[in-house]
């Protein structure tokens, strides 16, 4: 499925859908065509301005997975730095 997302990726419109047994070259061609059209018809964004506009408009983004790493292997995300090698001491 190829989806044209809105400016902040919150909503979208299906441009094209494919059967599960789609030929890979057909899929590749459709993706390249959609990308070419997107590049021609979409103005480039300034990252900072884009983020600022989203915040002003109340756009929020939650990741489906918690951010971080499980450094100690206990199955939970570690939110603090790991117990790796210590760096130089600061005075």
N, C-alpha and C positions, 0 to 999 in steps of 0.2 A: 504494500500500500504506500502510495506517495501522498504526503499531506503537506499542504501549504499552510504554515502556521502564521498566526497574527504576529504583531511586532514583538510581543513578549513570550511567545510560545505557550500561551495559556489556552488558546482556542485554535482551531484549524479547519480546513476544508479538504476533503478527500479529492485529490486531482485524478488519481488513477488507482485501481485495485487490480490485483492479479490472483489467479488461481494458485493453490498450493504447489502444483506441479509446473510452475512457470519455467520456461526455458531461460537459463541464466543470461544468455546473450540478449534476449528480449528485455529482461529486467535491466540489464546494464544499459541498453540503448535508451530505455524509458527514463532511467535515472539521469543519464547524461543530458538528455533533451530537457528534462525538468530543471536541471541545474543551470543549463545554458539560458533558459527562459528566466529563471530567478535572477541570474547575474545581470541580464540585460534590463530587467524591469524593477530592480530593487536598488535604492541608493545605499551606498556604504554608510555604516553607522560609526559614529565616534563613541567608543566604549563608555567613557565617562558620562557623556551627555545621555546616552541610552539608559544607563543605570540611574542617573539623576531623574530622568523623566519617569521611569518606572516607579521610583520611590515616591515621587510627587503624586502619581496616579494611584498609589496604594497597591501596586503589584507586589505580590510576595511569591517566593519560590521555596518550596520545601523538597529536599531530596528524598527519594524513597528509601535511601540507605543512610544511616548515620555516618557523618564525616569522621574520619580518623582511621587508626590502625589498631589491630589487636597484636601488640608487640610481645606480650607475655604469653600468648597462646591460651588464655582462659575463656575465649569465646565472646569476650566483651570488648568494646572499643575503649582504648586507652586515651583519655583526653589530656593527659600530661605527657611531657617528654619521656621517652623510654629510658631504660637504665643502661644505655650504651656507654661507650667510652666517654669519660668526662673531658670537657674542653679545657682550655687554659683557665686558670683561676683569675678572676677579675678582682681588682682591689678597690 
